[in-house]
């Protein structure tokens, strides 16, 4: 089964169904709509399962309100770029490509 890892502070948001969207850079998992995936914490421990509802390729500069729905918010675009630069250990800029994954928590 395919998996997606999440940072510890995001897990309560997912379990409370406040977070139902994730953004991924350089994601080569070939996730498809309707697929069931395991949700893992940073240590690789399973904390839930979800169904993929939508997958979209875009750039940070092209994110719209629908893309941001169900995703944690940021204080500014600079904050968003800095956060993702820390996650991926390289400089994220408006032209950086990303994959938007919308999901529904199953259990």
Biopython code that builds the backbone (N, CA, C, O; Angstrom):
import numpy as np
from Bio.PDB.StructureBuilder import StructureBuilder

atoms = [
    (1, "UNK", "N", (0.843, -1.183, 0.000)),
    (1, "UNK", "CA", (0.000, 0.000, 0.000)),
    (1, "UNK", "C", (0.884, 1.241, 0.000)),
    (1, "UNK", "O", (1.915, 1.283, 0.671)),
    (2, "UNK", "N", (0.470, 2.245, -0.756)),
    (2, "UNK", "CA", (1.207, 3.501, -0.807)),
    (2, "UNK", "C", (0.986, 4.284, 0.489)),
    (2, "UNK", "O", (-0.018, 4.109, 1.179)),
    (3, "UNK", "N", (1.953, 5.152, 0.796)),
    (3, "UNK", "CA", (1.903, 5.906, 2.054)),
    (3, "UNK", "C", (2.224, 7.375, 1.814)),
    (3, "UNK", "O", (2.840, 7.741, 0.813)),
    (4, "UNK", "N", (1.789, 8.211, 2.765)),
    (4, "UNK", "CA", (2.185, 9.613, 2.811)),
    (4, "UNK", "C", (2.550, 9.918, 4.259)),
    (4, "UNK", "O", (1.811, 9.581, 5.184)),
    (5, "UNK", "N", (3.714, 10.566, 4.443)),
    (5, "UNK", "CA", (4.157, 10.946, 5.791)),
    (5, "UNK", "C", (3.767, 12.390, 6.084)),
    (5, "UNK", "O", (3.725, 13.237, 5.192)),
    (6, "UNK", "N", (3.481, 12.645, 7.368)),
    (6, "UNK", "CA", (3.120, 13.977, 7.826)),
    (6, "UNK", "C", (3.927, 14.347, 9.058)),
    (6, "UNK", "O", (4.244, 13.495, 9.888)),
    (7, "UNK", "N", (4.257, 15.635, 9.168)),
    (7, "UNK", "CA", (4.911, 16.161, 10.360)),
    (7, "UNK", "C", (3.948, 16.055, 11.540)),
    (7, "UNK", "O", (2.735, 16.178, 11.374)),
    (8, "UNK", "N", (4.491, 15.830, 12.711)),
    (8, "UNK", "CA", (3.684, 15.604, 13.917)),
    (8, "UNK", "C", (2.610, 16.674, 14.168)),
    (8, "UNK", "O", (1.485, 16.317, 14.516)),
    (9, "UNK", "N", (2.913, 17.976, 14.005)),
    (9, "UNK", "CA", (1.883, 18.986, 14.293)),
    (9, "UNK", "C", (0.653, 18.911, 13.372)),
    (9, "UNK", "O", (-0.400, 19.453, 13.705)),
    (10, "UNK", "N", (0.782, 18.250, 12.230)),
    (10, "UNK", "CA", (-0.335, 18.162, 11.281)),
    (10, "UNK", "C", (-1.293, 17.014, 11.577)),
    (10, "UNK", "O", (-2.435, 17.022, 11.117)),
    (11, "UNK", "N", (-0.837, 16.035, 12.338)),
    (11, "UNK", "CA", (-1.645, 14.835, 12.580)),
    (11, "UNK", "C", (-2.966, 15.141, 13.279)),
    (11, "UNK", "O", (-3.997, 14.626, 12.845)),
    (12, "UNK", "N", (-2.993, 15.953, 14.343)),
    (12, "UNK", "CA", (-4.294, 16.269, 14.960)),
    (12, "UNK", "C", (-5.261, 16.964, 13.995)),
    (12, "UNK", "O", (-6.472, 16.758, 14.075)),
    (13, "UNK", "N", (-4.731, 17.782, 13.088)),
    (13, "UNK", "CA", (-5.577, 18.447, 12.097)),
    (13, "UNK", "C", (-6.198, 17.438, 11.135)),
    (13, "UNK", "O", (-7.348, 17.588, 10.723)),
    (14, "UNK", "N", (-5.433, 16.418, 10.783)),
    (14, "UNK", "CA", (-5.949, 15.369, 9.888)),
    (14, "UNK", "C", (-6.999, 14.538, 10.611)),
    (14, "UNK", "O", (-8.074, 14.279, 10.072)),
    (15, "UNK", "N", (-6.683, 14.124, 11.831)),
    (15, "UNK", "CA", (-7.605, 13.266, 12.592)),
    (15, "UNK", "C", (-8.911, 13.987, 12.935)),
    (15, "UNK", "O", (-9.949, 13.342, 13.087)),
    (16, "UNK", "N", (-8.869, 15.317, 13.058)),
    (16, "UNK", "CA", (-10.091, 16.085, 13.327)),
    (16, "UNK", "C", (-10.789, 16.498, 12.027)),
    (16, "UNK", "O", (-11.811, 17.184, 12.047)),
    (17, "UNK", "N", (-10.220, 16.070, 10.905)),
    (17, "UNK", "CA", (-10.750, 16.346, 9.570)),
    (17, "UNK", "C", (-10.684, 17.824, 9.168)),
    (17, "UNK", "O", (-11.377, 18.254, 8.246)),
    (18, "UNK", "N", (-9.849, 18.592, 9.866)),
    (18, "UNK", "CA", (-9.616, 19.984, 9.479)),
    (18, "UNK", "C", (-8.659, 20.062, 8.297)),
    (18, "UNK", "O", (-8.740, 20.987, 7.489)),
    (19, "UNK", "N", (-7.753, 19.093, 8.195)),
    (19, "UNK", "CA", (-6.802, 19.023, 7.094)),
    (19, "UNK", "C", (-7.164, 17.857, 6.196)),
    (19, "UNK", "O", (-7.172, 16.706, 6.632)),
    (20, "UNK", "N", (-7.463, 18.157, 4.945)),
    (20, "UNK", "CA", (-7.827, 17.117, 3.976)),
    (20, "UNK", "C", (-7.118, 17.336, 2.641)),
    (20, "UNK", "O", (-7.490, 16.756, 1.621)),
    (21, "UNK", "N", (-6.094, 18.179, 2.668)),
    (21, "UNK", "CA", (-5.301, 18.472, 1.480)),
    (21, "UNK", "C", (-3.835, 18.499, 1.880)),
    (21, "UNK", "O", (-3.478, 19.026, 2.933)),
    (22, "UNK", "N", (-2.989, 17.926, 1.031)),
    (22, "UNK", "CA", (-1.555, 18.003, 1.253)),
    (22, "UNK", "C", (-0.883, 18.411, -0.048)),
    (22, "UNK", "O", (-1.360, 18.075, -1.131)),
    (23, "UNK", "N", (0.217, 19.130, 0.058)),
    (23, "UNK", "CA", (1.002, 19.541, -1.102)),
    (23, "UNK", "C", (2.340, 18.827, -1.052)),
    (23, "UNK", "O", (2.992, 18.778, -0.010)),
    (24, "UNK", "N", (2.741, 18.275, -2.184)),
    (24, "UNK", "CA", (3.990, 17.514, -2.250)),
    (24, "UNK", "C", (4.847, 17.984, -3.419)),
    (24, "UNK", "O", (4.341, 18.237, -4.513)),
    (25, "UNK", "N", (6.138, 18.097, -3.178)),
    (25, "UNK", "CA", (7.113, 18.445, -4.207)),
    (25, "UNK", "C", (7.865, 17.174, -4.573)),
    (25, "UNK", "O", (8.181, 16.361, -3.704)),
    (26, "UNK", "N", (8.151, 17.003, -5.855)),
    (26, "UNK", "CA", (8.905, 15.835, -6.335)),
    (26, "UNK", "C", (8.255, 14.525, -5.906)),
    (26, "UNK", "O", (8.952, 13.577, -5.543)),
    (27, "UNK", "N", (6.936, 14.467, -5.943)),
    (27, "UNK", "CA", (6.227, 13.264, -5.537)),
    (27, "UNK", "C", (6.126, 12.312, -6.715)),
    (27, "UNK", "O", (5.499, 12.635, -7.724)),
    (28, "UNK", "N", (6.726, 11.163, -6.599)),
    (28, "UNK", "CA", (6.747, 10.167, -7.673)),
    (28, "UNK", "C", (5.959, 8.914, -7.301)),
    (28, "UNK", "O", (6.236, 7.832, -7.818)),
    (29, "UNK", "N", (4.982, 9.051, -6.412)),
    (29, "UNK", "CA", (4.236, 7.890, -5.944)),
    (29, "UNK", "C", (3.121, 7.475, -6.891)),
    (29, "UNK", "O", (2.516, 6.419, -6.711)),
    (30, "UNK", "N", (2.844, 8.298, -7.902)),
    (30, "UNK", "CA", (1.801, 8.006, -8.878)),
    (30, "UNK", "C", (0.462, 7.731, -8.184)),
    (30, "UNK", "O", (-0.200, 6.732, -8.464)),
    (31, "UNK", "N", (0.080, 8.626, -7.283)),
    (31, "UNK", "CA", (-1.192, 8.485, -6.572)),
    (31, "UNK", "C", (-2.343, 8.744, -7.533)),
    (31, "UNK", "O", (-2.280, 9.648, -8.365)),
    (32, "UNK", "N", (-3.393, 7.944, -7.409)),
    (32, "UNK", "CA", (-4.531, 8.073, -8.313)),
    (32, "UNK", "C", (-5.827, 8.216, -7.522)),
    (32, "UNK", "O", (-5.947, 7.729, -6.398)),
    (33, "UNK", "N", (-6.785, 8.888, -8.133)),
    (33, "UNK", "CA", (-8.095, 9.088, -7.515)),
    (33, "UNK", "C", (-8.721, 7.738, -7.217)),
    (33, "UNK", "O", (-8.701, 6.835, -8.053)),
    (34, "UNK", "N", (-9.280, 7.605, -6.015)),
    (34, "UNK", "CA", (-9.923, 6.362, -5.600)),
    (34, "UNK", "C", (-9.014, 5.406, -4.856)),
    (34, "UNK", "O", (-9.485, 4.436, -4.261)),
    (35, "UNK", "N", (-7.732, 5.665, -4.883)),
    (35, "UNK", "CA", (-6.749, 4.800, -4.220)),
    (35, "UNK", "C", (-6.789, 5.014, -2.703)),
    (35, "UNK", "O", (-6.982, 6.135, -2.233)),
    (36, "UNK", "N", (-6.604, 3.931, -1.947)),
    (36, "UNK", "CA", (-6.506, 3.999, -0.495)),
    (36, "UNK", "C", (-5.029, 4.013, -0.118)),
    (36, "UNK", "O", (-4.235, 3.225, -0.630)),
    (37, "UNK", "N", (-4.674, 4.931, 0.793)),
    (37, "UNK", "CA", (-3.282, 5.067, 1.227)),
    (37, "UNK", "C", (-3.212, 5.035, 2.745)),
    (37, "UNK", "O", (-4.183, 5.362, 3.428)),
    (38, "UNK", "N", (-2.043, 4.635, 3.273)),
    (38, "UNK", "CA", (-1.784, 4.709, 4.704)),
    (38, "UNK", "C", (-1.165, 6.064, 5.017)),
    (38, "UNK", "O", (-0.325, 6.560, 4.266)),
    (39, "UNK", "N", (-1.583, 6.657, 6.127)),
    (39, "UNK", "CA", (-1.037, 7.922, 6.603)),
    (39, "UNK", "C", (-0.052, 7.616, 7.725)),
    (39, "UNK", "O", (-0.388, 6.918, 8.682)),
    (40, "UNK", "N", (1.170, 8.145, 7.603)),
    (40, "UNK", "CA", (2.237, 7.848, 8.553)),
    (40, "UNK", "C", (2.733, 9.116, 9.228)),
    (40, "UNK", "O", (2.695, 10.201, 8.648)),
    (41, "UNK", "N", (3.204, 8.961, 10.476)),
    (41, "UNK", "CA", (3.868, 10.079, 11.134)),
    (41, "UNK", "C", (5.323, 10.114, 10.656)),
    (41, "UNK", "O", (5.735, 9.272, 9.858)),
    (42, "UNK", "N", (6.091, 11.077, 11.139)),
    (42, "UNK", "CA", (7.468, 11.256, 10.687)),
    (42, "UNK", "C", (8.359, 10.048, 10.991)),
    (42, "UNK", "O", (9.391, 9.856, 10.348)),
    (43, "UNK", "N", (7.952, 9.234, 11.977)),
    (43, "UNK", "CA", (8.721, 8.035, 12.322)),
    (43, "UNK", "C", (8.320, 6.823, 11.482)),
    (43, "UNK", "O", (8.894, 5.744, 11.631)),
    (44, "UNK", "N", (7.337, 7.002, 10.601)),
    (44, "UNK", "CA", (6.884, 5.902, 9.760)),
    (44, "UNK", "C", (5.803, 5.049, 10.391)),
    (44, "UNK", "O", (5.511, 3.959, 9.899)),
    (45, "UNK", "N", (5.199, 5.527, 11.479)),
    (45, "UNK", "CA", (4.134, 4.777, 12.163)),
    (45, "UNK", "C", (2.778, 5.189, 11.586)),
    (45, "UNK", "O", (2.501, 6.374, 11.401)),
    (46, "UNK", "N", (1.952, 4.200, 11.309)),
    (46, "UNK", "CA", (0.639, 4.458, 10.727)),
    (46, "UNK", "C", (-0.295, 5.080, 11.769)),
    (46, "UNK", "O", (-0.403, 4.587, 12.892)),
    (47, "UNK", "N", (-0.971, 6.172, 11.382)),
    (47, "UNK", "CA", (-1.963, 6.780, 12.261)),
    (47, "UNK", "C", (-3.343, 6.854, 11.609)),
    (47, "UNK", "O", (-4.304, 7.279, 12.250)),
    (48, "UNK", "N", (-3.451, 6.451, 10.355)),
    (48, "UNK", "CA", (-4.743, 6.485, 9.690)),
    (48, "UNK", "C", (-4.669, 5.971, 8.268)),
    (48, "UNK", "O", (-3.610, 5.589, 7.769)),
    (49, "UNK", "N", (-5.835, 5.976, 7.630)),
    (49, "UNK", "CA", (-5.956, 5.565, 6.245)),
    (49, "UNK", "C", (-6.853, 6.572, 5.547)),
    (49, "UNK", "O", (-7.768, 7.120, 6.161)),
    (50, "UNK", "N", (-6.599, 6.819, 4.270)),
    (50, "UNK", "CA", (-7.378, 7.803, 3.531)),
    (50, "UNK", "C", (-7.601, 7.347, 2.101)),
    (50, "UNK", "O", (-6.866, 6.517, 1.565)),
    (51, "UNK", "N", (-8.636, 7.915, 1.502)),
    (51, "UNK", "CA", (-8.927, 7.702, 0.083)),
    (51, "UNK", "C", (-8.542, 8.972, -0.666)),
    (51, "UNK", "O", (-8.858, 10.078, -0.227)),
    (52, "UNK", "N", (-7.864, 8.814, -1.788)),
    (52, "UNK", "CA", (-7.486, 9.953, -2.625)),
    (52, "UNK", "C", (-8.718, 10.408, -3.404)),
    (52, "UNK", "O", (-9.343, 9.622, -4.115)),
    (53, "UNK", "N", (-9.058, 11.700, -3.258)),
    (53, "UNK", "CA", (-10.222, 12.267, -3.949)),
    (53, "UNK", "C", (-9.836, 13.041, -5.204)),
    (53, "UNK", "O", (-10.595, 13.085, -6.172)),
    (54, "UNK", "N", (-8.639, 13.656, -5.183)),
    (54, "UNK", "CA", (-8.213, 14.458, -6.327)),
    (54, "UNK", "C", (-6.705, 14.629, -6.297)),
    (54, "UNK", "O", (-6.108, 14.717, -5.224)),
    (55, "UNK", "N", (-6.089, 14.675, -7.464)),
    (55, "UNK", "CA", (-4.654, 14.917, -7.599)),
    (55, "UNK", "C", (-4.473, 15.947, -8.710)),
    (55, "UNK", "O", (-5.030, 15.806, -9.799)),
    (56, "UNK", "N", (-3.691, 16.978, -8.424)),
    (56, "UNK", "CA", (-3.498, 18.062, -9.400)),
    (56, "UNK", "C", (-2.056, 18.515, -9.370)),
    (56, "UNK", "O", (-1.484, 18.698, -8.295)),
    (57, "UNK", "N", (-1.456, 18.699, -10.543)),
    (57, "UNK", "CA", (-0.113, 19.251, -10.665)),
    (57, "UNK", "C", (-0.217, 20.747, -10.950)),
    (57, "UNK", "O", (-1.021, 21.170, -11.780)),
    (58, "UNK", "N", (0.597, 21.547, -10.260)),
    (58, "UNK", "CA", (0.588, 22.996, -10.448)),
    (58, "UNK", "C", (1.914, 23.564, -9.970)),
    (58, "UNK", "O", (2.862, 22.816, -9.727)),
    (59, "UNK", "N", (1.985, 24.886, -9.834)),
    (59, "UNK", "CA", (3.140, 25.578, -9.266)),
    (59, "UNK", "C", (2.641, 26.398, -8.072)),
    (59, "UNK", "O", (1.462, 26.747, -8.001)),
    (60, "UNK", "N", (3.530, 26.697, -7.154)),
    (60, "UNK", "CA", (3.142, 27.505, -5.999)),
    (60, "UNK", "C", (2.499, 28.817, -6.434)),
    (60, "UNK", "O", (1.520, 29.266, -5.838)),
    (61, "UNK", "N", (3.054, 29.423, -7.470)),
    (61, "UNK", "CA", (2.552, 30.702, -7.950)),
    (61, "UNK", "C", (1.116, 30.616, -8.483)),
    (61, "UNK", "O", (0.415, 31.627, -8.546)),
    (62, "UNK", "N", (0.684, 29.420, -8.863)),
    (62, "UNK", "CA", (-0.649, 29.229, -9.452)),
    (62, "UNK", "C", (-1.671, 28.676, -8.461)),
    (62, "UNK", "O", (-2.795, 28.366, -8.857)),
    (63, "UNK", "N", (-1.308, 28.542, -7.179)),
    (63, "UNK", "CA", (-2.260, 28.041, -6.184)),
    (63, "UNK", "C", (-3.466, 28.966, -6.101)),
    (63, "UNK", "O", (-3.324, 30.188, -6.071)),
    (64, "UNK", "N", (-4.666, 28.365, -6.064)),
    (64, "UNK", "CA", (-5.882, 29.160, -5.926)),
    (64, "UNK", "C", (-6.599, 28.774, -4.631)),
    (64, "UNK", "O", (-6.130, 27.902, -3.898)),
    (65, "UNK", "N", (-7.714, 29.410, -4.354)),
    (65, "UNK", "CA", (-8.430, 29.172, -3.090)),
    (65, "UNK", "C", (-8.896, 27.724, -2.975)),
    (65, "UNK", "O", (-8.905, 27.175, -1.873)),
    (66, "UNK", "N", (-9.279, 27.097, -4.070)),
    (66, "UNK", "CA", (-9.699, 25.688, -4.035)),
    (66, "UNK", "C", (-8.521, 24.785, -3.675)),
    (66, "UNK", "O", (-8.686, 23.816, -2.933)),
    (67, "UNK", "N", (-7.339, 25.096, -4.193)),
    (67, "UNK", "CA", (-6.135, 24.316, -3.889)),
    (67, "UNK", "C", (-5.779, 24.409, -2.410)),
    (67, "UNK", "O", (-5.245, 23.460, -1.835)),
    (68, "UNK", "N", (-6.076, 25.556, -1.796)),
    (68, "UNK", "CA", (-5.725, 25.798, -0.396)),
    (68, "UNK", "C", (-6.788, 25.290, 0.576)),
    (68, "UNK", "O", (-6.542, 25.201, 1.779)),
    (69, "UNK", "N", (-7.969, 24.958, 0.055)),
    (69, "UNK", "CA", (-9.056, 24.466, 0.907)),
    (69, "UNK", "C", (-8.662, 23.131, 1.544)),
    (69, "UNK", "O", (-8.256, 22.199, 0.850)),
    (70, "UNK", "N", (-8.787, 23.049, 2.872)),
    (70, "UNK", "CA", (-8.429, 21.823, 3.581)),
    (70, "UNK", "C", (-6.952, 21.713, 3.910)),
    (70, "UNK", "O", (-6.501, 20.692, 4.430)),
    (71, "UNK", "N", (-6.193, 22.767, 3.607)),
    (71, "UNK", "CA", (-4.756, 22.790, 3.889)),
    (71, "UNK", "C", (-4.497, 23.787, 5.016)),
    (71, "UNK", "O", (-5.225, 24.770, 5.153)),
    (72, "UNK", "N", (-3.472, 23.542, 5.819)),
    (72, "UNK", "CA", (-3.138, 24.511, 6.862)),
    (72, "UNK", "C", (-2.748, 25.835, 6.202)),
    (72, "UNK", "O", (-2.188, 25.850, 5.105)),
    (73, "UNK", "N", (-3.045, 26.925, 6.870)),
    (73, "UNK", "CA", (-2.775, 28.245, 6.298)),
    (73, "UNK", "C", (-1.405, 28.743, 6.742)),
    (73, "UNK", "O", (-0.796, 28.208, 7.668)),
    (74, "UNK", "N", (-0.942, 29.776, 6.059)),
    (74, "UNK", "CA", (0.354, 30.387, 6.339)),
    (74, "UNK", "C", (0.145, 31.878, 6.571)),
    (74, "UNK", "O", (-0.815, 32.460, 6.066)),
    (75, "UNK", "N", (1.038, 32.492, 7.328)),
    (75, "UNK", "CA", (0.945, 33.920, 7.608)),
    (75, "UNK", "C", (1.142, 34.762, 6.352)),
    (75, "UNK", "O", (0.571, 35.845, 6.218)),
    (76, "UNK", "N", (1.961, 34.245, 5.433)),
    (76, "UNK", "CA", (2.274, 34.964, 4.193)),
    (76, "UNK", "C", (2.829, 33.966, 3.184)),
    (76, "UNK", "O", (3.109, 32.816, 3.522)),
    (77, "UNK", "N", (2.984, 34.420, 1.942)),
    (77, "UNK", "CA", (3.635, 33.571, 0.942)),
    (77, "UNK", "C", (5.072, 33.268, 1.348)),
    (77, "UNK", "O", (5.559, 32.155, 1.150)),
    (78, "UNK", "N", (5.743, 34.255, 1.912)),
    (78, "UNK", "CA", (7.122, 34.042, 2.375)),
    (78, "UNK", "C", (7.179, 32.937, 3.432)),
    (78, "UNK", "O", (8.076, 32.095, 3.406)),
    (79, "UNK", "N", (6.232, 32.944, 4.348)),
    (79, "UNK", "CA", (6.144, 31.900, 5.372)),
    (79, "UNK", "C", (5.930, 30.533, 4.716)),
    (79, "UNK", "O", (6.546, 29.546, 5.119)),
    (80, "UNK", "N", (5.065, 30.476, 3.713)),
    (80, "UNK", "CA", (4.792, 29.225, 3.001)),
    (80, "UNK", "C", (6.064, 28.715, 2.310)),
    (80, "UNK", "O", (6.398, 27.535, 2.420)),
    (81, "UNK", "N", (6.773, 29.602, 1.600)),
    (81, "UNK", "CA", (8.003, 29.183, 0.915)),
    (81, "UNK", "C", (9.066, 28.732, 1.912)),
    (81, "UNK", "O", (9.764, 27.748, 1.667)),
    (82, "UNK", "N", (9.195, 29.434, 3.024)),
    (82, "UNK", "CA", (10.167, 29.048, 4.053)),
    (82, "UNK", "C", (9.817, 27.700, 4.668)),
    (82, "UNK", "O", (10.702, 26.877, 4.902)),
    (83, "UNK", "N", (8.535, 27.468, 4.932)),
    (83, "UNK", "CA", (8.099, 26.189, 5.502)),
    (83, "UNK", "C", (8.441, 25.037, 4.568)),
    (83, "UNK", "O", (9.003, 24.031, 5.003)),
    (84, "UNK", "N", (8.105, 25.177, 3.280)),
    (84, "UNK", "CA", (8.389, 24.099, 2.333)),
    (84, "UNK", "C", (9.871, 23.968, 2.033)),
    (84, "UNK", "O", (10.342, 22.873, 1.727)),
    (85, "UNK", "N", (10.613, 25.061, 2.114)),
    (85, "UNK", "CA", (12.070, 24.981, 1.959)),
    (85, "UNK", "C", (12.677, 24.158, 3.086)),
    (85, "UNK", "O", (13.614, 23.392, 2.863)),
    (86, "UNK", "N", (12.142, 24.314, 4.311)),
    (86, "UNK", "CA", (12.610, 23.493, 5.447)),
    (86, "UNK", "C", (12.223, 22.028, 5.238)),
    (86, "UNK", "O", (13.043, 21.138, 5.461)),
    (87, "UNK", "N", (10.991, 21.769, 4.814)),
    (87, "UNK", "CA", (10.538, 20.389, 4.604)),
    (87, "UNK", "C", (11.417, 19.653, 3.591)),
    (87, "UNK", "O", (11.753, 18.486, 3.792)),
    (88, "UNK", "N", (11.788, 20.333, 2.505)),
    (88, "UNK", "CA", (12.464, 19.671, 1.395)),
    (88, "UNK", "C", (13.957, 19.967, 1.284)),
    (88, "UNK", "O", (14.629, 19.432, 0.402)),
    (89, "UNK", "N", (14.478, 20.806, 2.162)),
    (89, "UNK", "CA", (15.922, 21.114, 2.201)),
    (89, "UNK", "C", (16.449, 21.709, 0.897)),
    (89, "UNK", "O", (17.592, 21.456, 0.517)),
    (90, "UNK", "N", (15.627, 22.493, 0.217)),
    (90, "UNK", "CA", (16.085, 23.314, -0.898)),
    (90, "UNK", "C", (15.159, 24.522, -0.993)),
    (90, "UNK", "O", (14.071, 24.525, -0.416)),
    (91, "UNK", "N", (15.587, 25.527, -1.711)),
    (91, "UNK", "CA", (14.831, 26.785, -1.781)),
    (91, "UNK", "C", (13.582, 26.613, -2.655)),
    (91, "UNK", "O", (13.677, 26.306, -3.844)),
    (92, "UNK", "N", (12.426, 26.815, -2.048)),
    (92, "UNK", "CA", (11.152, 26.757, -2.760)),
    (92, "UNK", "C", (10.777, 28.181, -3.157)),
    (92, "UNK", "O", (10.818, 29.098, -2.338)),
    (93, "UNK", "N", (10.409, 28.351, -4.427)),
    (93, "UNK", "CA", (10.078, 29.666, -4.992)),
    (93, "UNK", "C", (8.723, 29.572, -5.695)),
    (93, "UNK", "O", (8.191, 28.472, -5.841)),
    (94, "UNK", "N", (8.153, 30.693, -6.132)),
    (94, "UNK", "CA", (6.845, 30.651, -6.787)),
    (94, "UNK", "C", (6.772, 29.691, -7.977)),
    (94, "UNK", "O", (5.712, 29.127, -8.245)),
    (95, "UNK", "N", (7.870, 29.501, -8.684)),
    (95, "UNK", "CA", (7.866, 28.629, -9.870)),
    (95, "UNK", "C", (8.035, 27.144, -9.536)),
    (95, "UNK", "O", (7.965, 26.302, -10.431)),
    (96, "UNK", "N", (8.254, 26.817, -8.269)),
    (96, "UNK", "CA", (8.432, 25.417, -7.874)),
    (96, "UNK", "C", (7.149, 24.639, -8.131)),
    (96, "UNK", "O", (6.060, 25.063, -7.744)),
    (97, "UNK", "N", (7.295, 23.496, -8.790)),
    (97, "UNK", "CA", (6.141, 22.637, -9.091)),
    (97, "UNK", "C", (5.771, 21.819, -7.864)),
    (97, "UNK", "O", (6.633, 21.427, -7.076)),
    (98, "UNK", "N", (4.474, 21.569, -7.716)),
    (98, "UNK", "CA", (4.000, 20.742, -6.625)),
    (98, "UNK", "C", (2.772, 19.963, -7.049)),
    (98, "UNK", "O", (2.133, 20.266, -8.056)),
    (99, "UNK", "N", (2.458, 18.952, -6.252)),
    (99, "UNK", "CA", (1.274, 18.123, -6.463)),
    (99, "UNK", "C", (0.317, 18.383, -5.306)),
    (99, "UNK", "O", (0.705, 18.319, -4.140)),
    (100, "UNK", "N", (-0.928, 18.675, -5.637)),
    (100, "UNK", "CA", (-1.965, 18.884, -4.635)),
    (100, "UNK", "C", (-2.757, 17.582, -4.536)),
    (100, "UNK", "O", (-3.275, 17.075, -5.531)),
    (101, "UNK", "N", (-2.839, 17.058, -3.323)),
    (101, "UNK", "CA", (-3.543, 15.793, -3.089)),
    (101, "UNK", "C", (-4.663, 16.052, -2.093)),
    (101, "UNK", "O", (-4.414, 16.422, -0.946)),
    (102, "UNK", "N", (-5.888, 15.855, -2.540)),
    (102, "UNK", "CA", (-7.050, 15.980, -1.661)),
    (102, "UNK", "C", (-7.458, 14.566, -1.256)),
    (102, "UNK", "O", (-7.491, 13.654, -2.083)),
    (103, "UNK", "N", (-7.768, 14.399, 0.034)),
    (103, "UNK", "CA", (-8.067, 13.060, 0.537)),
    (103, "UNK", "C", (-9.193, 13.100, 1.557)),
    (103, "UNK", "O", (-9.529, 14.147, 2.111)),
    (104, "UNK", "N", (-9.763, 11.922, 1.786)),
    (104, "UNK", "CA", (-10.814, 11.759, 2.794)),
    (104, "UNK", "C", (-10.325, 10.731, 3.793)),
    (104, "UNK", "O", (-9.980, 9.609, 3.420)),
    (105, "UNK", "N", (-10.293, 11.113, 5.075)),
    (105, "UNK", "CA", (-9.870, 10.210, 6.126)),
    (105, "UNK", "C", (-10.883, 9.077, 6.248)),
    (105, "UNK", "O", (-12.083, 9.326, 6.367)),
    (106, "UNK", "N", (-10.411, 7.847, 6.219)),
    (106, "UNK", "CA", (-11.276, 6.675, 6.338)),
    (106, "UNK", "C", (-11.293, 6.148, 7.769)),
    (106, "UNK", "O", (-12.354, 5.857, 8.322)),
    (107, "UNK", "N", (-10.099, 6.028, 8.365)),
    (107, "UNK", "CA", (-9.984, 5.549, 9.745)),
    (107, "UNK", "C", (-8.632, 5.885, 10.308)),
    (107, "UNK", "O", (-8.346, 5.562, 11.462)),
]
sb = StructureBuilder()
sb.init_structure("model")
sb.init_model(0)
sb.init_chain("A")
sb.init_seg("    ")
for serial, (resi, resn, name, xyz) in enumerate(atoms, 1):
    if name == "N":
        sb.init_residue(resn, " ", resi, " ")
    sb.init_atom(name, np.array(xyz, "f"), 0.0, 1.0, " ", f" {name:<3s}", serial, name[0])
structure = sb.get_structure()
